[in-house]
Amino acid sequence: MASMIDSPLFGGLFTTEEMRKVWSDEATIQKWLDVEAALARAEAQLGIIPRRHAQEITRKARVELIDMEEMKRQLFFTHHPIMPLIRCFQKACSPQAGEFIHWGATTQDIMDTGAVLQLRDANALVVKDLKETYRLLAKIARRYKNTVQAGRTHGQHALPITFGYKAAVWASIIKRHLQRIREFSPRVFQGQFAGAVGTLASIGAPGFKLQKILFADLGLAVPEIAWHVARDTMAEVVFVYAMIGSTLAQVCNEIVGLQRTEVAEVEEPFHMGKVGSSTMPHKRNPMMSEGVIALSKLIHAQVGPALADMIAENERDQRGWMAEWSFLPETCCLLSGMLIWTKKVLAGLIVYPENMTRNLDALRGLLLSENVMLKLGEKIGRQASHEVVYELCMEAFEKRVPLKSLLIKDKRVNKYLTEKKIDELLDPTKYTGLAAQFVDRVTGRK
């Protein structure tokens, strides 16, 4: 076992079986065969090759007819990825039809188009899981849109928010990721057929018409020009997928923080039998969330090779492109694993509103200092009010006493604010701003 993605034991922690199948050797070869068959059909339609041979090529374009062991042997002998396929495919076809396989194509035409077909299948899985992730976050946001908790900045209590608001921020990011995928799809899901240096010299005048027929058959867009050395679209996929991975890690990292014993506001799913430690029986560790964060480090590592792959030489070479054979499937597989585990976390997320309420008073009223400052500022000015409230807040913090006890005794404050008004200003449930309305804005509910 050289990769955790392919590990029979650990693989399920790193990716999904569905995504692994998309990038399996069998799926890869089948996509290459699909491209070769579609090319033969398109060429037959234009009279470039005999129709009967195209029909034979189409009938025999099945991975189970390819001798995979022989193909592997020839791959290492020829140091070429497609010639072994052509030879093995030729053996599966009639001698006459076999001579017309791969007519006018170059290796990268077949492999690039096959990779795009695989990527399209992979992207469909990503979009499905991403939409479900949004649905789960929107559900949490709506359910807890009025559940008040301490908002935190720089790791410290700041102002009250609602847990629904926090989830809505995450949901909003997921919506943008879905938009990014919609935007890159026309650029990415394009076929590649241009011949040795991209000029279609092997086909000549019918070249553009052939591209149109071929890619319509495969359900792909026609590229403006060959992209043999223009790998920006592949890099774009990796960048967007890595960004999605970062968002999933952000969500899970926040859950890890909120599950800390001292905070205990949420907890990832738990069932009897889930073990947190081999030596401490009491532990209920956020190991699913931690796993997502760990995978984010791996998906980030794919961005560097994708950037480097954009630096290609002349009209074609393999120095960067070959790395794509690895980092593209790995990126998809890692993201698939991150999505499946994030969905599990969100679907079974345990929320403790009572602990959120408890934590609101951890600073004995300091959480509402802004509210007091602004109300007092209406009487004495914002800057003057800040100085007064700051002084009292620091005293309350150092002495570990409630802020209210100092506010009601200070003449600069009680001259304008009654005890009843101070109580109202220090009520966190009355200072969440438009948090609930933001939830409605993000989730489309009113």
C-alpha positions, 0 to 999 in steps of 0.5 A, spaced: 500 500 500 503 506 497 497 511 498 492 511 503 487 513 498 488 506 495 489 502 502 483 497 503 484 498 511 484 506 511 482 508 504 475 510 507 478 515 511 481 519 505 476 518 500 469 515 497 469 508 493 465 512 488 470 517 487 476 512 487 472 508 481 472 514 477 479 514 477 481 507 477 485 504 471 479 501 468 475 507 468 481 511 465 482 506 460 474 506 458 474 513 457 480 513 453 476 507 449 470 512 449 474 517 446 477 513 440 470 510 439 467 517 438 473 519 434 472 513 429 464 515 429 466 522 427 471 521 422 466 515 419 461 521 418 465 525 414 468 520 410 475 520 413 475 512 415 470 507 413 463 507 416 464 499 417 470 500 421 468 505 425 462 501 427 467 495 429 471 500 433 465 502 437 463 495 438 470 493 441 471 499 445 470 496 452 475 495 457 474 488 459 476 486 452 483 489 453 489 485 456 491 489 462 497 485 463 499 486 456 498 493 456 502 494 463 508 490 460 508 494 454 507 501 457 514 499 461 517 497 455 515 503 450 515 508 455 509 510 452 502 511 455 497 510 449 501 506 444 500 500 448 492 501 448 492 502 441 496 495 440 491 491 445 485 495 442 487 493 435 488 486 437 480 486 440 478 489 433 478 486 426 485 486 422 482 491 418 478 496 423 484 496 427 488 499 422 483 505 423 484 506 430 487 513 433 486 516 426 489 523 426 490 523 433 496 524 438 497 521 445 495 527 449 488 528 445 486 521 447 488 522 454 486 529 455 479 528 453 479 522 457 481 526 463 476 531 462 470 525 462 473 523 468 473 530 471 466 531 469 464 524 473 468 526 479 465 533 479 458 531 479 460 527 485 463 533 488 457 538 486 452 533 489 455 532 496 457 540 496 449 541 495 448 536 501 453 540 505 449 547 503 442 543 505 445 541 512 448 548 513 442 551 511 438 547 516 442 548 522 442 556 520 435 556 520 434 551 526 438 556 531 438 562 528 435 565 534 440 561 539 444 566 542 452 564 543 458 568 544 461 571 538 469 571 538 474 575 535 481 573 536 479 567 540 476 572 545 469 573 547 467 579 543 459 580 542 453 576 542 451 572 535 447 566 534 449 559 532 445 560 526 448 566 524 455 562 524 452 556 520 449 561 515 456 564 514 459 557 512 453 556 508 454 562 504 461 560 502 459 553 500 454 557 495 459 561 492 463 555 491 458 552 487 457 558 483 465 557 482 464 550 479 458 553 475 463 558 472 469 554 471 465 548 467 464 551 460 472 552 461 474 546 463 469 541 460 472 541 453 475 536 449 482 536 446 483 533 439 488 537 435 494 533 433 501 532 434 502 540 435 495 542 435 494 545 428 490 539 426 494 538 420 493 530 420 486 532 418 486 538 414 480 542 412 475 538 415 478 539 422 473 544 425 467 540 423 470 533 426 472 537 432 464 539 433 462 532 431 466 529 436 465 533 442 458 533 441 458 526 441 462 526 448 458 532 451 464 536 451 465 543 449 469 545 443 476 549 445 478 555 442 485 552 440 489 546 443 490 546 450 496 541 450 500 546 454 495 550 456 494 547 463 490 553 466 483 550 466 486 543 470 489 548 475 483 552 476 479 545 478 485 544 483 485 551 486 477 551 487 477 544 490 483 546 494 478 552 496 472 548 498 477 543 502 479 549 506 472 551 507 470 544 510 476 545 514 474 551 517 467 549 519 470 542 522 476 546 525 470 551 529 467 545 531 473 542 534 474 549 538 467 549 540 467 542 542 473 543 547 471 541 554 471 549 557 466 551 551 462 545 550 457 548 545 457 543 540 459 536 539 460 532 533 456 526 532 457 520 538 454 513 538 456 508 544 462 504 541 465 511 538 472 511 542 476 517 543 482 514 547 485 507 548 487 509 555 482 514 557 475 511 557 472 518 558 474 521 552 469 524 546 474 526 541 472 530 535 476 525 531 471 526 524 472 533 524 480 532 525 480 528 520 477 533 515 482 538 517 488 533 516 486 532 509 486 539 508 493 539 509 494 534 503 489 537 498 493 544 499 499 540 497 496 539 490 496 546 488 503 547 488 504 541 482 498 544 479 501 551 478 508 548 476 504 544 471 502 550 467 509 552 465 510 547 459 515 548 454 514 548 446 507 545 443 507 539 448 512 535 453 511 531 459 515 534 464 509 537 467 503 534 464 505 527 467 504 530 474 497 531 473 496 524 472 497 524 479 495 530 482 488 531 479 485 524 481 488 525 488 485 532 489 478 529 487 479 523 491 481 527 497 475 532 496 470 527 496 473 524 503 473 531 506 465 532 503 463 525 506 466 526 513 463 533 513 456 531 511 457 526 517 459 531 522 453 536 520 448 531 519 449 529 526 451 535 530 450 535 537 448 543 539 448 545 547 444 551 547 444 551 555 452 551 554 451 557 549 447 561 554 452 559 560 458 561 556 454 568 555 456 570 562 463 568 562 466 575 562 460 577 567 457 582 562 463 585 559 460 581 552 456 587 552 461 593 553 459 596 546 452 596 547 453 600 553 458 605 550 454 607 544 448 608 549 452 612 554 455 615 548 449 618 546 449 623 552 457 624 552 460 623 546 462 616 543 470 617 544 468 620 551 464 614 553 469 609 550 474 612 555 469 611 561 467 604 559 474 602 557 476 604 564 470 600 568 471 594 563 478 593 565 477 594 572 471 589 572 476 584 568 482 585 573 477 584 579 473 579 576 467 582 578 460 584 574 461 590 570 454 592 572 456 593 579 461 598 577 456 601 572 451 603 577 456 606 582 459 610 577 457 617 577 459 618 569 454 613 568 448 613 573 447 620 571 444 618 564 443 610 565 438 607 570 439 600 573 434 598 569 437 600 563 443 597 564 440 591 565 437 591 558 443 593 555 447 587 558 442 582 556 445 578 550 439 576 547 437 583 545 444 585 542 444 580 536 443 585 531 440 582 524 443 575 525 436 572 524 435 576 518 442 574 515 440 567 516 434 568 512 438 572 507 443 566 506 438 561 506 432 564 502 427 564 508 423 569 510 
